[in-house]
Amino acid sequence: MNELFEFHRKLNFKKIAIIIIFALFTIIVIFDILSFIFKSDDEKLDDTKNSNNPNTIFYDSNNTISLELSKQYNLSQYESSNNYLIELRSENNLNIFVSHQDLVQNKTLSEVVSADHRTYVNEFTSYSNLSEVKDISTNDKQAYTYSFHYLDSKTNTAYYLQIVWIETENGYYILDIEFPLENLNNYTHIINDVLDTFNTL
């Protein structure tokens, strides 16, 4: 008799547990349905855009600048330890850094970049193919750029480095784009992509 009672009691516990699990599952499903129904049309549109967008938009911490780059680059954003506004890295050693400097009074952007060109290059003990400073146009803002190759002594890897200075009302934005020199053909579009999608918000 006791065995029969124990059997029924265990059976009742199982039924109660199943009912509770089913009820929780039903509540979760109902909550998801209701949250979708009451989600604003703008939010639904954003979700659709994000799922269909082949690019990733990267912002600085204050949402003052952005870059929109293809997901194919496999870039990840890092919290910078070097005061970069945006720091992006990939497993293939494609690195993009965005920093900011205040405007220098009584100096043209060309003069500022030329001084940076001399200083920057002096920091590298091994470099080659140093380009001249040249002016470029990006989103109707004045910009100058130069590039060179350098050898990373830690990994003994040759890198291509392009530096772009963009002048805005809020100061200069400096874009450093670097990757292993052997990948130069793979990243022929990255510099134009960066320049075309860099925005001050």
C-alpha positions in Angstrom: 0.0 0.0 0.0 2.8 2.4 0.9 4.6 1.5 -2.3 1.5 2.4 -4.3 1.1 5.7 -2.4 4.8 6.6 -3.1 4.3 5.7 -6.8 1.3 8.0 -7.1 3.1 10.8 -5.2 6.1 10.6 -7.6 3.8 10.5 -10.5 2.0 13.7 -9.2 5.4 15.5 -8.8 6.3 14.6 -12.4 3.0 16.0 -13.6 3.4 19.2 -11.6 7.0 19.6 -12.9 5.9 19.1 -16.5 3.0 21.6 -16.1 5.4 24.2 -14.6 7.9 23.7 -17.4 5.2 24.0 -20.0 3.7 27.1 -18.4 7.1 28.8 -18.3 7.8 27.9 -21.9 4.3 29.3 -22.9 5.0 32.5 -21.0 8.3 33.0 -22.7 6.8 32.5 -26.2 3.9 34.8 -25.4 6.3 37.5 -24.1 8.4 37.2 -27.3 5.3 37.6 -29.5 4.0 40.6 -27.5 7.4 42.3 -27.5 7.6 41.9 -31.3 4.0 43.2 -31.7 4.6 46.2 -29.6 8.0 47.0 -31.1 8.0 50.2 -33.0 8.1 50.2 -36.8 11.5 52.0 -36.6 12.9 49.3 -34.4 11.6 46.6 -36.8 13.1 48.5 -39.7 16.5 48.8 -37.9 16.5 45.1 -37.2 15.8 44.3 -40.9 18.5 46.7 -42.0 21.1 45.2 -39.6 20.3 41.7 -40.7 20.6 42.6 -44.4 23.5 45.0 -44.1 26.8 43.5 -45.4 28.7 46.2 -43.4 29.4 46.9 -39.8 29.2 50.4 -38.4 31.8 51.3 -35.8 31.4 54.3 -33.5 33.6 56.0 -31.0 32.5 55.9 -27.3 30.8 59.3 -27.6 29.1 58.6 -31.0 30.9 61.6 -32.6 32.5 59.7 -35.5 31.8 56.5 -37.4 33.2 54.1 -39.9 31.1 51.6 -42.0 33.2 48.7 -43.3 32.5 45.4 -44.9 32.0 42.4 -42.6 34.4 40.6 -44.9 37.3 42.4 -43.3 36.4 40.5 -40.0 37.3 43.6 -38.0 36.6 43.7 -34.2 36.5 46.9 -32.2 38.7 47.1 -29.1 38.8 49.4 -26.1 41.9 51.4 -26.8 44.7 51.7 -24.4 46.4 54.4 -26.5 43.7 57.1 -26.6 42.4 56.1 -30.0 38.8 57.1 -30.7 38.3 53.9 -32.7 40.6 50.9 -32.7 39.8 48.1 -35.1 41.8 44.8 -35.5 41.4 41.6 -37.5 43.0 38.2 -37.2 44.9 38.9 -40.4 46.6 41.9 -38.8 44.6 44.5 -40.6 44.6 47.4 -38.1 42.7 50.7 -38.3 43.2 53.4 -35.7 41.4 56.8 -35.5 42.7 59.5 -33.3 42.1 63.2 -32.8 44.2 66.4 -32.4 43.2 70.0 -31.8 43.7 72.5 -34.7 47.1 74.1 -34.8 46.8 77.9 -35.2 48.5 79.7 -38.0 49.5 76.5 -39.8 48.0 74.9 -42.8 47.0 71.3 -42.8 49.8 70.7 -45.3 52.4 72.1 -42.9 51.0 70.0 -40.0 51.1 66.8 -42.0 54.5 67.5 -43.4 55.8 67.9 -39.8 54.1 64.7 -38.8 55.6 62.9 -41.8 59.1 63.8 -40.7 58.5 62.9 -37.0 56.6 59.7 -37.6 59.2 58.3 -40.0 62.0 59.1 -37.6 60.4 56.7 -35.1 60.9 53.7 -37.4 64.4 52.3 -37.7 63.6 50.3 -40.8 61.3 51.7 -43.5 61.1 51.9 -47.3 58.9 53.2 -50.1 58.2 56.4 -48.3 55.7 58.4 -50.3 55.4 62.2 -50.6 52.6 64.0 -48.7 49.7 64.5 -51.1 46.3 66.1 -50.8 43.1 64.0 -51.2 39.4 64.8 -51.0 37.2 62.8 -48.6 33.5 63.8 -48.0 34.2 67.4 -49.0 36.8 67.8 -46.2 40.4 68.7 -46.8 42.8 65.8 -46.2 46.4 64.8 -46.7 48.0 61.4 -46.7 51.3 59.6 -46.9 52.4 56.0 -46.7 55.5 53.8 -46.2 56.6 50.2 -45.5 58.2 49.2 -42.3 59.5 46.1 -40.6 58.0 45.0 -37.3 61.1 43.8 -35.4 59.1 41.7 -33.0 57.5 39.5 -35.7 60.0 40.3 -38.6 56.9 41.1 -40.7 56.9 43.8 -43.3 53.9 46.2 -43.0 52.2 48.7 -45.3 51.1 51.8 -43.4 48.9 54.6 -44.7 48.3 57.7 -42.6 45.5 60.2 -43.4 44.9 63.5 -41.8 41.4 65.0 -42.2 40.7 68.6 -41.1 37.3 69.4 -39.6 35.8 72.3 -37.6 36.4 70.1 -34.5 40.1 69.5 -35.2 42.1 66.9 -37.1 41.2 63.3 -37.3 44.1 61.0 -38.0 43.5 57.6 -39.6 46.2 54.9 -39.4 45.6 51.9 -41.7 48.1 49.1 -41.6 48.4 45.5 -42.7 51.1 43.0 -43.7 52.7 44.0 -47.0 52.1 40.6 -48.4 48.3 41.3 -48.2 48.5 44.5 -50.2 46.6 43.1 -53.1 43.8 41.8 -50.8 43.3 45.2 -49.2 43.4 47.4 -52.2 40.0 48.8 -51.4 40.3 49.2 -47.7 41.8 52.7 -47.8 39.0 54.0 -50.1 36.4 52.3 -48.0 37.7 54.0 -44.9 37.8 57.4 -46.5 34.4 57.0 -48.1 32.6 56.0 -44.9 34.4 58.1 -42.3 31.8 60.4 -40.9 31.8 63.1 -38.1 28.3 62.9 -36.5 
